[in-house]
Amino acid sequence: MRFYNRKDELDELERVRKLCSKSTHFTIISGRRRVGKTELVKKFYENKEHLYFFIGRKKPSLLLEELSEIARTRIDGFPTILKFDEWLKFLLNNVGDNTVVFFDEFQNLKYVDESIFSDFQKVFDNLKNKTHVHIIAAGSHVTLMNKIFSDSKEPLFGRVTEKYVLKPLLFKDIAGMLADIGVTEIEEQMRWYTVFGGIPKYYVAAEEQGLFGDDIFSALRLLIFRDFAPLKEEARSILVEDFGSEHSSYFSILEAIALGNSEMTTIADKSGIKTQSINKYLGLLVKDFGYLDYVVPITEQKPWKSKKGRYFISDNFFKFWFRYVYRNMSDYEIGNYDILMGKIMQDFDAFTGHEFENVATQFLMNMNKQGMLPLSFSKIGKWWNRKGSEIDIVALDENTNDIFLCECKWRNRLTDVGVLENLMQKSWLVDWNKGNRQEHFAVISKSGFSKKAEEFAKVNGFLLYTLDDVGGCFGD
């Protein structure tokens, strides 16, 4: 499968490489497993001098022996060295200028010998301005990577010259990957993206398993719902390693959120964790692990003080796993896959509808960037109030006081005029520059619109978009 996107990241790495002509730079890249950190760096250093070191959890002597064997492929006569600081010093002094030295799963050094971080710091400080190497360290354990490099008590604090968090790919890029395996219809691409999100590895796994042009349910049966499925233990293994001994509490919280509970008190109630304790877990899931998004209504003037916040699982695959696998673990463990697939097929349109709002937001951001909307918004997000009224997407131009209000409908029927009328009525509830704003309305519908809806839209200036419009915009 072709390498997709990451142009900005590659350009940035190339910029840093040029700076290495003056001094050694130390770049770290973190991000959840399977997001493509290793492939990004490999793409960057192809056709460049490089050394790739995978840091396994081994005894120090065994790890140094393995790393030395790799180093000998580039440096003739690399000696046997038993101390990490001496090993790193010899390496940096003997590789060529502008060589990329890549340490993959760097955080595992903590499990090898924690004193290695002090060794690394000592050598880097001594050689930074004497050598011309681009050191890149990647790690999948986001919390641990943050601690290693951002905790002022840690030896490598302040040593990093560049720090990136690699995010999942957007829908437009995943649509390209899906097209490579024969999934070309926008509706089916949406279903795949709803499950696997922007994690490239899952689409590569689909290709490796021979899937081509298959619908999402066929893919689920092959990749997850069978005894020898390649992704059968994927979510559990990643999350247990991340959460450690407290994984059961985190699992309960994520299951509660996956089932539609988004406010702190209801999450606490459904997960069985006391309200006074849950704030700690939610904070870690948002800030350290990055598995939750904390969202407030887009019109909040001081979002950091808002008490209207809601929590949503940010990772599509984990959201799917907690909703359909973890909550039905007894059936899953004994192989009742047909029963589980039946539940998924019955509920899947509703599940996809929530993700459709996120893709619609990406679509509008792309349209905004191309100047194809009646305003140029600076903020976009969801809106709701305490009385239960919600609008799927609201965008604001804070310079001109223009407001854009949009509903998204993932239904197997035409969207009728009532949806448009209701959106116009709800607009009056949005307390943002009332009486001094220009309103714009839109509806994005999977299945198109009735004639009455189209007539109402023409009279009242609504923009109407279909799923084909979404696909066409990303295709450009």
GUKOL-297064 format. One line per field, with one value per residue (C-alpha): residue number from 1; residue in three letters; x, y, z. Coordinates in Angstrom, 1 decimal. Layout:
! residues N
pos (NUM_...)
code (ALA_...)
c1 (X_...)
c2 (Y_...)
c3 (Z_...)
! end
This chain:
! residues 476
pos (1_2_3_4_5_6_7_8_9_10_11_12_13_14_15_16_17_18_19_20_21_22_23_24_25_26_27_28_29_30_31_32_33_34_35_36_37_38_39_40_41_42_43_44_45_46_47_48_49_50_51_52_53_54_55_56_57_58_59_60_61_62_63_64_65_66_67_68_69_70_71_72_73_74_75_76_77_78_79_80_81_82_83_84_85_86_87_88_89_90_91_92_93_94_95_96_97_98_99_100_101_102_103_104_105_106_107_108_109_110_111_112_113_114_115_116_117_118_119_120_121_122_123_124_125_126_127_128_129_130_131_132_133_134_135_136_137_138_139_140_141_142_143_144_145_146_147_148_149_150_151_152_153_154_155_156_157_158_159_160_161_162_163_164_165_166_167_168_169_170_171_172_173_174_175_176_177_178_179_180_181_182_183_184_185_186_187_188_189_190_191_192_193_194_195_196_197_198_199_200_201_202_203_204_205_206_207_208_209_210_211_212_213_214_215_216_217_218_219_220_221_222_223_224_225_226_227_228_229_230_231_232_233_234_235_236_237_238_239_240_241_242_243_244_245_246_247_248_249_250_251_252_253_254_255_256_257_258_259_260_261_262_263_264_265_266_267_268_269_270_271_272_273_274_275_276_277_278_279_280_281_282_283_284_285_286_287_288_289_290_291_292_293_294_295_296_297_298_299_300_301_302_303_304_305_306_307_308_309_310_311_312_313_314_315_316_317_318_319_320_321_322_323_324_325_326_327_328_329_330_331_332_333_334_335_336_337_338_339_340_341_342_343_344_345_346_347_348_349_350_351_352_353_354_355_356_357_358_359_360_361_362_363_364_365_366_367_368_369_370_371_372_373_374_375_376_377_378_379_380_381_382_383_384_385_386_387_388_389_390_391_392_393_394_395_396_397_398_399_400_401_402_403_404_405_406_407_408_409_410_411_412_413_414_415_416_417_418_419_420_421_422_423_424_425_426_427_428_429_430_431_432_433_434_435_436_437_438_439_440_441_442_443_444_445_446_447_448_449_450_451_452_453_454_455_456_457_458_459_460_461_462_463_464_465_466_467_468_469_470_471_472_473_474_475_476)
code (MET_ARG_PHE_TYR_ASN_ARG_LYS_ASP_GLU_LEU_ASP_GLU_LEU_GLU_ARG_VAL_ARG_LYS_LEU_CYS_SER_LYS_SER_THR_HIS_PHE_THR_ILE_ILE_SER_GLY_ARG_ARG_ARG_VAL_GLY_LYS_THR_GLU_LEU_VAL_LYS_LYS_PHE_TYR_GLU_ASN_LYS_GLU_HIS_LEU_TYR_PHE_PHE_ILE_GLY_ARG_LYS_LYS_PRO_SER_LEU_LEU_LEU_GLU_GLU_LEU_SER_GLU_ILE_ALA_ARG_THR_ARG_ILE_ASP_GLY_PHE_PRO_THR_ILE_LEU_LYS_PHE_ASP_GLU_TRP_LEU_LYS_PHE_LEU_LEU_ASN_ASN_VAL_GLY_ASP_ASN_THR_VAL_VAL_PHE_PHE_ASP_GLU_PHE_GLN_ASN_LEU_LYS_TYR_VAL_ASP_GLU_SER_ILE_PHE_SER_ASP_PHE_GLN_LYS_VAL_PHE_ASP_ASN_LEU_LYS_ASN_LYS_THR_HIS_VAL_HIS_ILE_ILE_ALA_ALA_GLY_SER_HIS_VAL_THR_LEU_MET_ASN_LYS_ILE_PHE_SER_ASP_SER_LYS_GLU_PRO_LEU_PHE_GLY_ARG_VAL_THR_GLU_LYS_TYR_VAL_LEU_LYS_PRO_LEU_LEU_PHE_LYS_ASP_ILE_ALA_GLY_MET_LEU_ALA_ASP_ILE_GLY_VAL_THR_GLU_ILE_GLU_GLU_GLN_MET_ARG_TRP_TYR_THR_VAL_PHE_GLY_GLY_ILE_PRO_LYS_TYR_TYR_VAL_ALA_ALA_GLU_GLU_GLN_GLY_LEU_PHE_GLY_ASP_ASP_ILE_PHE_SER_ALA_LEU_ARG_LEU_LEU_ILE_PHE_ARG_ASP_PHE_ALA_PRO_LEU_LYS_GLU_GLU_ALA_ARG_SER_ILE_LEU_VAL_GLU_ASP_PHE_GLY_SER_GLU_HIS_SER_SER_TYR_PHE_SER_ILE_LEU_GLU_ALA_ILE_ALA_LEU_GLY_ASN_SER_GLU_MET_THR_THR_ILE_ALA_ASP_LYS_SER_GLY_ILE_LYS_THR_GLN_SER_ILE_ASN_LYS_TYR_LEU_GLY_LEU_LEU_VAL_LYS_ASP_PHE_GLY_TYR_LEU_ASP_TYR_VAL_VAL_PRO_ILE_THR_GLU_GLN_LYS_PRO_TRP_LYS_SER_LYS_LYS_GLY_ARG_TYR_PHE_ILE_SER_ASP_ASN_PHE_PHE_LYS_PHE_TRP_PHE_ARG_TYR_VAL_TYR_ARG_ASN_MET_SER_ASP_TYR_GLU_ILE_GLY_ASN_TYR_ASP_ILE_LEU_MET_GLY_LYS_ILE_MET_GLN_ASP_PHE_ASP_ALA_PHE_THR_GLY_HIS_GLU_PHE_GLU_ASN_VAL_ALA_THR_GLN_PHE_LEU_MET_ASN_MET_ASN_LYS_GLN_GLY_MET_LEU_PRO_LEU_SER_PHE_SER_LYS_ILE_GLY_LYS_TRP_TRP_ASN_ARG_LYS_GLY_SER_GLU_ILE_ASP_ILE_VAL_ALA_LEU_ASP_GLU_ASN_THR_ASN_ASP_ILE_PHE_LEU_CYS_GLU_CYS_LYS_TRP_ARG_ASN_ARG_LEU_THR_ASP_VAL_GLY_VAL_LEU_GLU_ASN_LEU_MET_GLN_LYS_SER_TRP_LEU_VAL_ASP_TRP_ASN_LYS_GLY_ASN_ARG_GLN_GLU_HIS_PHE_ALA_VAL_ILE_SER_LYS_SER_GLY_PHE_SER_LYS_LYS_ALA_GLU_GLU_PHE_ALA_LYS_VAL_ASN_GLY_PHE_LEU_LEU_TYR_THR_LEU_ASP_ASP_VAL_GLY_GLY_CYS_PHE_GLY_ASP)
c1 (0.0_1.3_2.5_-0.2_0.0_2.2_3.6_3.8_5.6_8.0_8.7_9.4_11.8_13.6_13.8_15.4_17.8_19.3_19.9_22.0_24.8_25.5_24.7_23.1_19.3_17.2_13.6_11.0_7.8_5.0_1.6_-0.6_0.5_-0.2_-0.6_2.5_5.4_7.9_6.7_6.9_10.6_11.4_9.8_11.8_15.2_14.9_17.8_19.6_22.3_20.6_20.7_17.5_17.5_14.5_14.6_13.4_12.9_16.1_19.0_21.4_24.2_22.0_20.5_24.0_25.2_22.2_22.6_26.3_25.6_23.3_25.9_28.5_26.5_27.4_30.5_33.4_35.2_32.5_33.9_32.2_31.1_29.5_28.4_25.6_27.2_30.4_28.4_26.4_29.5_31.4_28.3_27.8_31.5_31.8_28.6_28.7_27.4_23.6_23.1_19.6_19.9_16.4_15.5_12.1_10.1_12.6_10.5_11.5_14.9_13.1_12.6_16.1_18.0_16.6_20.1_20.5_18.5_21.2_23.8_22.0_21.7_25.5_26.6_24.1_25.1_28.8_28.4_25.5_27.6_30.5_28.6_26.1_23.6_19.8_18.7_15.0_13.3_9.8_7.5_4.0_3.5_2.5_2.3_5.8_7.3_5.8_7.3_10.8_11.0_8.7_9.1_11.6_12.9_13.9_17.5_16.3_14.1_14.9_17.2_14.7_15.0_11.8_8.7_5.8_2.7_1.6_-2.2_-4.3_-4.9_-8.0_-10.8_-9.6_-6.3_-8.0_-10.4_-7.3_-6.0_-9.4_-9.5_-6.2_-8.0_-11.0_-13.3_-14.3_-17.9_-18.0_-20.8_-18.7_-15.6_-17.5_-18.4_-14.8_-13.6_-16.2_-14.5_-10.8_-10.5_-7.3_-4.9_-3.0_-2.0_-5.5_-6.0_-2.6_-3.8_-6.9_-4.7_-2.4_-5.4_-6.5_-9.5_-10.4_-13.6_-15.2_-17.9_-17.2_-19.1_-16.9_-13.9_-15.0_-15.6_-12.1_-10.1_-11.9_-14.7_-13.1_-10.7_-7.6_-8.4_-5.3_-6.9_-8.6_-6.5_-5.4_-7.4_-6.9_-3.1_-2.6_-4.8_-3.6_0.0_-0.9_-3.1_-1.2_-2.7_-5.5_-6.7_-10.1_-11.1_-10.1_-12.0_-15.1_-14.9_-14.3_-17.1_-19.6_-18.5_-18.7_-22.3_-23.2_-22.6_-20.7_-21.1_-18.9_-21.7_-23.3_-19.9_-19.2_-22.6_-22.4_-18.8_-19.2_-16.4_-17.0_-17.6_-14.7_-12.3_-13.3_-12.0_-8.4_-9.0_-10.8_-8.0_-5.4_-7.4_-7.6_-4.2_-1.8_-3.2_-5.1_-7.9_-10.7_-11.6_-13.1_-15.5_-17.5_-20.1_-18.3_-19.9_-18.5_-16.4_-14.2_-14.1_-11.5_-14.1_-17.2_-19.1_-20.9_-18.1_-18.6_-16.3_-16.0_-13.6_-11.3_-10.1_-12.6_-11.2_-11.3_-14.8_-16.0_-14.2_-15.8_-19.2_-19.4_-16.7_-15.8_-19.5_-20.1_-16.9_-18.6_-20.0_-16.7_-14.5_-16.6_-16.8_-20.4_-19.3_-22.6_-24.6_-22.2_-22.2_-26.0_-26.0_-23.5_-25.4_-28.6_-27.0_-24.4_-26.2_-26.7_-23.0_-21.9_-24.1_-22.0_-18.8_-20.5_-20.6_-16.8_-16.3_-18.7_-16.7_-13.5_-15.5_-16.5_-13.0_-11.7_-14.4_-13.5_-9.8_-10.8_-13.0_-16.2_-18.4_-20.3_-18.1_-14.5_-14.8_-12.2_-13.9_-15.9_-17.4_-20.6_-23.3_-25.7_-27.5_-28.6_-32.2_-31.2_-31.1_-28.2_-26.8_-24.4_-21.9_-21.6_-18.9_-18.1_-16.4_-15.5_-14.3_-17.6_-20.1_-21.1_-22.5_-22.9_-25.3_-25.4_-27.1_-25.9_-28.2_-27.1_-30.4_-31.6_-34.3_-34.5_-34.1_-37.4_-38.2_-38.8_-35.0_-34.4_-37.3_-36.1_-32.5_-33.8_-35.9_-33.0_-30.7_-32.6_-31.4_-27.7_-26.7_-23.9_-24.1_-27.9_-29.3_-25.9_-25.0_-25.4_-26.8_-26.0_-27.6_-26.6_-27.7_-25.5_-27.5_-26.4_-29.4_-30.3_-33.4_-37.1_-38.5_-40.1_-36.7_-35.1_-37.8_-37.5_-33.7_-33.9_-36.3_-34.4_-30.8_-29.9_-26.9_-27.6_-24.9_-25.0_-22.5_-21.3_-20.5_-18.4_-16.6_-16.1_-14.5_-12.0_-11.3_-10.1)
c2 (0.0_3.5_5.9_8.5_12.2_13.3_16.0_18.6_16.2_15.2_18.8_19.6_16.7_17.8_21.4_20.0_17.8_21.0_22.4_19.4_20.9_23.1_20.9_17.6_17.8_15.5_15.1_13.0_11.7_10.2_8.9_6.0_2.6_1.9_5.6_5.4_6.8_4.2_4.4_8.2_8.2_5.4_7.4_10.4_8.7_6.6_7.5_9.1_7.8_6.2_3.8_2.1_0.8_-0.9_-0.7_-4.0_-4.8_-6.8_-7.0_-4.1_-6.3_-8.1_-4.8_-3.2_-6.3_-6.1_-2.3_-2.8_-5.4_-2.9_-0.1_-2.3_-2.3_1.4_1.8_-0.5_-1.8_-0.8_-2.3_-4.3_-1.7_-2.6_0.8_2.8_6.2_5.0_3.2_6.4_8.6_6.3_6.1_9.9_10.5_8.0_8.2_10.6_14.1_14.4_10.7_10.0_7.9_6.5_4.9_3.2_2.6_4.8_4.6_1.0_2.1_2.6_-1.1_-1.9_0.4_3.7_5.1_5.1_8.3_10.0_8.5_9.8_13.3_13.4_12.4_14.6_17.7_17.0_16.3_18.5_21.2_19.0_16.5_16.9_14.0_14.0_11.8_10.8_8.9_7.6_6.1_4.7_5.1_8.7_9.1_7.7_9.7_12.8_12.0_11.2_14.5_16.9_16.2_18.7_16.0_13.7_13.8_14.4_17.3_20.3_18.2_17.8_20.3_19.3_17.5_16.1_14.2_12.2_12.4_9.9_10.5_12.4_10.8_12.2_10.3_7.1_7.3_7.0_4.0_2.3_3.0_1.1_-2.0_-1.6_0.2_3.1_4.0_7.0_5.3_2.2_4.2_6.0_2.7_1.5_4.9_4.7_1.5_1.9_5.7_7.3_4.5_3.4_0.0_-1.4_-0.7_-2.3_-5.3_-5.5_-5.5_-8.2_-10.4_-10.3_-8.0_-6.2_-4.3_-5.9_-4.3_-3.4_-6.4_-8.9_-7.0_-7.2_-11.0_-11.5_-9.0_-9.2_-11.7_-15.1_-17.3_-16.5_-12.8_-10.7_-7.8_-10.1_-9.0_-5.6_-3.2_-5.1_-5.5_-1.9_-0.6_-3.0_-2.0_1.7_1.6_-1.1_-2.3_0.3_-0.9_-2.2_1.2_2.8_0.1_0.8_4.5_4.0_1.5_4.0_6.7_4.3_3.6_7.3_8.7_11.9_14.0_13.4_12.5_10.0_8.5_8.0_6.4_4.0_3.0_2.5_4.9_7.5_11.1_12.4_9.9_10.0_13.4_12.1_9.3_11.5_14.1_11.4_10.0_13.5_15.0_12.0_9.2_11.2_8.7_11.2_14.6_17.1_19.3_22.4_24.2_26.2_29.5_29.3_32.5_31.0_27.3_26.5_27.6_26.0_23.5_22.2_19.9_16.5_13.6_11.6_8.7_10.1_6.8_5.1_1.6_1.8_3.3_0.4_-2.2_-0.9_-0.6_-4.0_-6.3_-5.4_-5.0_-8.5_-10.1_-13.4_-14.0_-12.9_-15.2_-18.3_-17.5_-16.4_-14.2_-14.5_-13.2_-10.2_-9.5_-9.5_-6.8_-4.7_-4.9_-3.9_-0.9_0.2_3.0_4.8_4.2_5.6_8.6_9.9_9.6_11.2_14.5_14.4_13.7_16.5_18.8_17.8_18.5_22.0_22.8_21.8_23.9_26.8_26.5_26.6_29.7_27.8_28.9_32.1_32.9_32.4_30.8_30.8_28.3_25.1_22.6_21.3_23.3_22.4_23.9_22.5_22.1_19.3_21.3_20.5_21.5_19.1_21.7_25.4_27.6_31.2_34.1_36.2_39.1_39.6_38.0_35.5_32.2_28.9_26.3_22.8_19.5_16.1_13.2_9.6_8.1_5.7_8.1_11.6_14.4_16.3_19.9_19.4_19.1_22.5_24.2_22.7_24.0_27.5_27.4_26.1_28.9_31.3_29.4_29.9_32.8_34.4_38.0_37.8_40.7_41.5_38.5_37.1_33.5_30.8_27.4_24.0_20.4_17.5_14.4_10.9_10.1_13.5_15.7_15.8_18.3_20.3_20.5_21.7_24.3_25.5_25.7_27.8_30.3_30.5_30.4_26.9_25.1_21.4_18.8_15.1_12.4_12.7_16.4_15.3_12.7_15.1_17.7_15.3_13.9_17.3)
c3 (0.0_-0.8_1.8_2.5_3.4_6.3_4.0_6.8_9.1_6.3_5.5_9.1_9.5_6.4_7.8_11.0_9.0_7.4_10.8_11.7_9.5_12.5_15.5_16.5_16.9_19.1_17.8_19.5_17.9_20.1_19.3_19.8_18.5_14.8_14.0_11.6_13.6_12.3_8.7_8.8_9.9_7.4_4.6_5.8_5.8_2.6_0.4_3.4_5.6_8.6_11.5_12.8_16.4_17.9_21.7_23.1_26.8_27.3_29.7_29.1_27.9_25.4_24.1_23.7_21.8_19.5_18.9_18.3_15.6_13.8_14.1_12.5_9.3_8.9_11.0_10.3_13.4_15.8_19.1_21.8_24.4_27.7_28.9_27.1_27.5_25.9_23.2_22.3_22.4_20.0_17.7_17.4_16.9_14.1_12.0_9.1_9.2_8.7_9.5_10.9_14.0_14.9_18.2_17.9_21.1_23.0_26.2_26.6_27.9_31.2_31.5_30.3_32.8_33.9_34.4_30.6_30.4_32.5_30.2_27.2_28.7_29.5_26.0_24.3_26.3_25.6_21.9_20.8_19.3_18.2_16.0_13.2_13.6_13.6_16.5_16.3_19.2_18.7_21.4_21.6_25.3_25.2_29.0_29.5_26.7_28.2_31.6_30.1_28.2_30.0_33.7_35.1_37.4_34.5_33.1_29.5_30.4_28.1_25.8_23.0_20.2_18.4_19.7_17.6_18.5_15.4_15.0_13.1_9.4_8.3_6.3_3.0_3.4_4.6_1.6_-0.6_1.3_1.0_-2.7_-3.0_-1.6_-3.8_-1.4_-3.6_-2.6_-0.2_1.9_2.4_3.1_5.9_7.5_7.4_8.8_11.6_12.9_12.1_12.1_10.9_12.0_8.8_10.2_10.2_6.5_5.8_7.8_5.6_2.5_4.0_4.8_1.1_1.6_-1.7_-2.4_0.7_2.8_6.5_7.9_5.8_7.1_10.7_10.4_9.0_11.1_14.5_14.8_14.4_16.4_14.4_13.7_13.4_15.5_18.0_20.9_19.5_21.7_24.9_24.5_23.8_26.6_29.3_28.6_28.7_31.8_33.8_37.1_36.9_33.5_34.9_36.1_32.8_30.9_32.9_32.2_28.4_28.2_29.8_27.4_24.4_25.3_25.0_28.5_28.1_31.3_34.3_36.8_34.4_33.5_37.2_37.8_34.9_35.5_39.2_40.1_42.8_41.5_43.6_42.1_38.4_37.7_38.0_35.6_33.1_33.2_32.5_29.6_28.1_28.8_29.1_27.1_24.5_24.4_25.3_23.9_26.4_24.5_25.5_23.4_20.7_21.8_25.3_25.9_28.6_27.7_30.4_33.0_31.4_33.4_30.3_29.1_27.7_27.1_23.9_22.9_20.3_18.9_16.5_17.0_20.8_20.7_18.5_20.7_24.0_22.5_20.8_22.1_25.7_26.8_25.2_26.3_27.4_23.9_22.4_24.5_23.7_20.0_19.6_16.7_14.7_17.7_18.0_14.3_14.4_17.2_15.2_11.9_13.7_15.4_12.9_11.2_14.5_15.4_12.0_12.4_15.2_13.2_10.2_12.2_12.6_8.9_8.1_10.3_8.3_5.1_6.2_7.3_3.9_2.2_4.5_3.5_-0.2_0.3_-0.7_2.2_2.7_5.7_6.7_10.2_12.9_15.2_14.6_16.9_18.6_20.4_23.1_26.1_29.5_28.4_25.9_22.6_20.3_17.0_15.3_13.9_14.6_13.1_14.0_12.3_15.3_13.1_11.2_13.6_11.0_12.4_10.5_11.8_10.3_11.0_9.8_8.9_8.3_7.3_4.6_3.5_2.1_4.6_4.8_5.4_9.1_9.7_8.1_9.9_13.3_12.7_12.0_15.2_17.3_16.0_18.3_21.3_20.4_22.7_20.6_19.3_19.2_17.1_15.7_13.6_10.1_10.1_7.6_7.5_6.1_6.2_5.2_4.3_3.4_1.3_-0.2_0.3_-0.4_-2.8_0.0_1.7_-1.5_-2.0_1.6_1.3_-1.9_-0.2_3.1_1.8_3.2_1.8_1.1_0.8_0.1_0.8_-2.8_-2.1_0.8_-1.2_-4.1_-1.9_-0.4_-3.8_-4.9)
! end
